[in-house]
């Protein structure tokens, strides 16, 4: 934005500090009004004919815009799509492992692209992949939803799961969980330290046993 003396045109359409329309005025008159009002003349629409300028506190305007931009960035979530590949005849152990990864991704607020890879004659059995995707979607329905229904993509079948939890919420929950675990560890250390201190104090208070002289009937010994 051009401000004050950097505005080099003959006349401008002037807008007052409250948004009121002043009209088309000479640039010198606009600058004089800005100076008398202890404000800045700011060009807000340079492509208009004539350019539109407004009387405002430019420093305050820049500060408020920077605050809004910061708040917008803070509220933005970076959409990350993770991918998990499965075979249509996957065994139970591998399925549970893959499902665990999907659960972790959804808990983090990420989308997950599930790809079923067909090979050879498996390509003629798309229902195997469809049933597997339905099963997976049902197993994680508390954490995510089917954002893109299963569809054939060449020799693959693809489905996209979206998280119920937003990325910002997932980060907040993860932070709370980390703080809870740290608090639990501190509590355990404090309990162990207190127990050691108590044992040490008890050992100091325990009376020492007197050593008894061995009795022997032989006086020469």
N, C-alpha and C positions, 0 to 999 in steps of 0.2 A: 504494500500500500504506500502511495505517496502522501506525504504529510507536509502541511504548511508551505514553506517556500519551495519545496520540491514539486509542487503542483504548478506546472508551467502552461496554463491555458488562459485565454482572454476572459472567459466567463464560466460560471458553474451553476448547476441547479443545487441550491442550498437547502439542507434539511437541518432544522434546529435540534438542540440536544434532547428534546422530548419527542422527537419524531415529527414535529410540525413542519409543514412545507413553507419555506420562506419564499421560494421562487428563484428565477434566474437573476443572478447578480454578477457584477464584475469581480474578478479574483481579488482585486485590491480591497474592495468592500467586504468580501468574505473573510479575508485575513484580518481586517480591522475588527470585525465583529468577534472573531475568535480571540483576538488579543484582549478586547474589552471584557469578554466573558471569562477570561483566564482558562480558555479551552484550546483544543487543537482543531485545525481544519484537516479532515481526513477524507481522501478520495475513496469512496466505497463502490462506485460503478464507473470505472475509467473508460469503458467502451460506449457509454451512453453519449448522446449528443444534445446538449453539452454534458460533460461528466458530472456525476452526482457526488456532492461532497457533504459531509455531516460534521457538525460541531460536537466534539466529545473530548473526554479525558483519554488521550491515546495510551498513556501508561497504564491506566486502570483497564482499558479495553484489552490490551495485550496480556495483562495478568489474568483476567477472567478467561480469555481464550485458551491460555496455557493450562489453566486449571481444568477447563472442560476437556481439553485434549488428553490430559493425564487421566482424568476419570474415565474417558472413553477407552483408553488403552488398558486401564485396570479391569474394566468390565468385559473386554474382548477375550474370547477363548480361542486358542489355536486348535483348529480341528485336525486331529491326527487320526489317520486310518491305518490300523495294524492289519496284518494279513496272516491267516492261518490256513495251511493246506492240509487236506485229508484225502485218504484213499477211500473209495466206496466200501471196500471190504476190510476196513481197519479193525484191529483186534481190540479187545476190551481195555487192556492196559494203556495202549497208545491213545485210545479215545479219551480216557480219563486224564491223561497227561495234556492232550491238546485242549480239552475242555477247561482244565485248570488255567492254562494260558489265556483263554478267552475270558474267563471270569476275572482274571487279574487286569486285563486290558479294560473291560467294562467298568470295573471298580475305579480305575484311574480316569474314567470319563472319556475314553477313546472309543471311536468306532472300530468295528472289526469286520474285515472282508473275509468271508469263509469261501475257500475254493476247493471243490471236489475234483480231483484229477482222475480222469478215466484213461485206461490203457487197453489196447487191443479190443477184445470182444466186450469189455466192460462198457464200451461206448453204445452198445445196443441195449443196455440196461439202465437208462437214465433214472428209472424209479428207485434204484438203489441209492443214488446220490440224493434224490429228493427226500426220501425217508430219513436219511442220515441228517440232512439239514433241518428237517422238521424236529427230529429228536433233539438235536443240539439247541435249537431255538427254545424248545420246551424246557430243557434242563437249566437254561440261564434266564428264563422269562422274568425272574425277580430283579435281575440286574440290567436287562436290555430288552429291546423289542426289534422286530424285523422291519428294518427301514427299507430294504430293497428285497422283494420276494425272489426266491430261487429262479434263475434263468440260465439257459444253456449259452455258453460262450465258447464255440468251437468244441474242443475235446474236454472242456471244463464246464462245471456248473458253479455259479457264483451266487452268494447271498450276502447282504450287508446287515450287520446288527448295530443298532444305535444304543448308547447308554441311557438309562433313565436319569442318571446323575450328570449334571453339568461338570465341565472340567474344573471350574472354580470351586464348586462344591466338593469335588473329589479331592482337590488339593487341600481344602480346609479340613476335611475329614481325616486325611492322611497326617496333617500337622497335629490334629488333636490326638490321633492314635500314637504318634511318636512321642508327644509330651506325656501321654498316659504311661507308655512303656518306660520312659525315662524316670517318671515319678515312682513307678513300681520298683525299678532297679535301685533308686535311692532309698526307698523304704526298706528293701531287703538288706542293703548294706548297713543302714542304721540299726536294724534289728540284730544283725550279726555282731555289730560292734557293741551294742548294749549287752548282748548275751555274753560276749567275751569279757566285758568289764565286770559283769555280775559274777562270772565264774572266778575271775581273778580276785575280786573282793572277798568272795566266800572262802577261797583258799587261804587268804591272809588271816581271816578270822578263826579258822579252824585251829584248836589248841594242839600244840606239838605233843606227841606221845613221848613219855619218859622212857628212856632206855633202861631196862632192868639188867642188873648185873647177874650173870649166870651163877647159879648156886652150885658149889662143888664141896663134897664132904671131905675131900682130901686137902688138909691145910697146907701141904707142901706144894700144891699145884696152884 
